Amino acid sequence: MTVELGRFGVWALAERWEGRAEAAAELERLGFGTLWLGGAPDGGVLRLVSDLLDATDRLVVATGILNVWTTPAAEVNAGYRDLAWTDRFLVGVGAGHRERVGEEYHGPYQKLVHYLDELDVPRDRLALAALGPRVLRLAAARTSVAHPYLVTPEYTARARETIGSGAVLAPEQHVVLEEDPARAREIGRANLSRYLGLSNYARNWLRSGFTEEDLSGGGSDRLVDALVAWGPVDRVARRLREHHEAGADHVSVQLLGERQDTSPEFRELAAALAE
């Protein structure tokens, strides 16, 4: 059976969870179903996964993502064997970005296919980072979860049409719990700046109807407002629900700002989502 991710989860950089197992237990108590460890850098993240699983009872821990260019498949296989005792571990893999991998980044689709061939991890314990239609279809064919990042509910609806009903669709959503438009966009734009120069995201946004002008100058208000759910907690909760209405099975929340992990903001959001 596919791992049960729950309706909502939390996405945060793996490095922030070192020595913070009790914070993961707090997320579980708040009702979040999955903790996505973003930017998983190397095999060390698998030890972190084990620590977080030991501290929780129901929370799923997912890598989001292990980069297929920098993380050998054999290393992932060994790590999975150590954690095969639990059904709460989801191995998320992906191709990363040409701009960060360098000259080796050629034929990324075939690299993904070959990497999946090398993995000794059951399909129902695999997730694939996916944006374009071809990789979305690969996620549906070879894994149990498609995990798009920095997308809108409109994108989620198109992704559901692409993958059909057989795979779990688990988009990530940036969130800023800030009611002042200028401050909210400032926080959102600061985080988006690292992605605007990455070609796979740019192509996806252009496919989604944004323009080159939207992607210039740090990102237009239109782009920021579409990719970052900001405002009071009830408005943010509505945006998260829109992904479900568009066909998502699970939405991972990445909270931006000064307090990004377990915090009063997450408690407020959990309460709003439970209503």
N, C-alpha and C positions, 0 to 999 in steps of 0.2 A: 504493500500500500504506500501511496505517496505520503511524505511527511506532512503532518497537519500543522500548517504555519499559523493558523488563527487569522482573524480578519485584519488585524493590524500588528505591525512590528516596529522595531526601532533600528535605524541604520546609523552607525557611528564608526569612526576610525578605530581599527583594532588597537592601536597604541594607547588609546584612552582607557582601555579596559584592563590593563595590567594591574594586578593587585586590587581589583575592584569587583570581586565576585559578589559581594553583598549588594552592590548597586544593580547587578543583573537580577538578583533575587527580588529587589524592589520593583523592577520592571515586570517581573512575573506576577507579583502581588497586585500590580496596577491593572493587569489583564492583557498586557501585550504578549503576543504568542511567539514571536521570534526576535532574536537579536542578530542583526547582520553586521559582521565584522568587516568594515570597509577597508580597502587599500591593503589587504593582507599581503605583507611583504615577503614572507619566506616561510620555511617550515616551522619557525617558532610560533606561528599563529595556531598550529595544531595543538601545541601544549596549552596555549591560552584557552582554546576551545574546551579541552579536558577540564581545566580549572573551573570554567563557567558552568559546564554541565554538572560537575560535582556539587556546585553551590545551589543548584536549582532542581525542581522536581518535574516541571512541565515545559519549561522554556526550550524552544528549538534554537540552536546556535548554528548560523550559516556563515560561510566565508563568502565575502562579496567584494572582490573576487580573488581567486588564485590565478595569477597571470600565466597563461600557457607558454609564454616565451621565457619566463624567468623561474618558474617552479616546475622542476622535472616531474613527469607523471609518476615515476617510481617513488618519489618522495610523498606524493599524495596517496598513492596506494598503501604505503607503509603506515602513514598517518591514519588512513581510514581503517586499516586492520586493527589498529590500537583502539579505535572508537566504535568498532562494529557491534559492541555490546549494547549500544543505545540506538533507538530510533529517533533521537532528537538532534542528530547531526546532519546537516545538509552541506554537501560539497558544491560550492559555487565556483565556476571557472569562467574565464573569458579571455578575449584576445588583446585587451588593453588598447593602447594608442600608438599609432605609427610614430608620432612626434616624440614619444618617450622610450620606445623600443629601439629606434634607430634603423640602420641599414638592414638588419635581419628581418624587418617587418615586410615580408612579401608573401603573397598568397595566404592572407589571414584566414580565409574560409577553409582552405585545405589544411592549414595548421590546426584549426579547431577540430576538423574531422579526424585527422591523424591522432591528435591528443586524446579525443574521446575513445578512439580505438585502443589506445594504450592504457586507459584507465581501467582498473579492476575495482570499480565502484558500481553497485547496482544502479540501474536507471532511476529507480524511485528515491535515490539518495543524491541525485545530481540536479544542479541548476546551471543554466547557461545565461550569462549576460548577453542581451540581444537588443538591437535597435532596428536594423534594417529587415525587410521582409525575408530575405534569404536566411539570415541567422535566426530569426524568429521561427521559421519553419524547421530549421535544424534543431532548435531547442525542443520543439514539439515532437520531433521524430526520435531524438536520441536521449532526452532528459525528461524529468517530470515537471520542471519549473522554468519558465522564461522570466528573466529578471531585467526589465528595462530601467534605465536610470536617466533622470532629468527629463521627464516627459509630462504631458498634459493628459487630462481625461479624454480629450479628443483623440490623442494618440492611442490611449488604452483601448478605445472602441475599435480603432483600425487594427490594432495588434490582436484583439480577440478574433476578429474576422479572419486574420491571417493564420492563426494557430488552431482555430477551431475549438472544440469543447474538451479535447482530450488532455490538455496540459494545464497546469496551474499558471496563471498570469499574476506576477507579483511586482508591480512597478514601485519605484522609489519616488517619494515626494519631498522636496525641500519645504521647510516650514519656518516662519518667523512669527512669533507671537508678539507683535508690535502693531499698535493701532495707528501711529503716526505714519502717513504714507512716505514722507521723505526719509525718515529713519529706517522704516522697513525696507524700502528699496535700496538704501545705502548698504544695509547688511546683506540683502540678497545679491546685489550687484558685486559686492566684494567677494562673495563666494563663487559666483558664476564666472568671474574673470579668469580663473584657471582653466575653464572649459571652453571658452570662446575660441581659442586658437587650435582646438582639437578637431580634426577633419571629420571624424565619425559623428560627433555631436552636431557640428555645423551642417553636415549633409542631412541629418535627420530633421533638424529644425527647418531647413529650407524645404524639404519634402512636406513638412507640416504647414507650410504657407507663410513662414516668416521670410524676410528679405535680407539681403546683404546689409542693408542699412540698419535693420534690427540688431545685427550681430556686431556692428561697429561701435566705437566710442564707449566700450564697456557694457554694451547691451542697452537696447531701448527700454523705456518703461513698459511697453507692450510685451517685450520678451520676458522681462523680470516678473511682471504680474502673471504671465502665463505659467512660468516655471516655478515660481515661489509662492506658496500659499501663505499670505500674511494677513494680519488683522486680529480682531478679537478671537477668542478661542472658538466661539460658536461658528464664525465664518470659516475658520480654518477647518473645523470638523466637517462643514458642508463640502468643502473642496475634497477632502479625503473620501467622503461618501460618494462623491461624483465618480471617482475611479471605480468603485464597486458598481455603481449604476451603469457604467460604461462597459463592464465585463471583467473587472479585476476580481481575483479570488482573495488577494492579500495585498495590503499597501504598507510599505515600510516608510516610516517617518524619520526624516533627518532634520533635527532641530538645530537651527543656526542661531548664532548670537553668543553671548558671554557664557550662558549656562546651557550646555549642549547635551548633557547626559541625563541621569535621573535628577529631577529638580521639581520645584513647585509647578513649573510650566508643564512637565510631563504629567503630573498629577491632575492638573486642570484639564489637560487634553484628554486624558483617560476618562475622566468624569463626563466630559462632553460627548465623547464617542460612545459611552455606555448608555446615554439617554435615548 
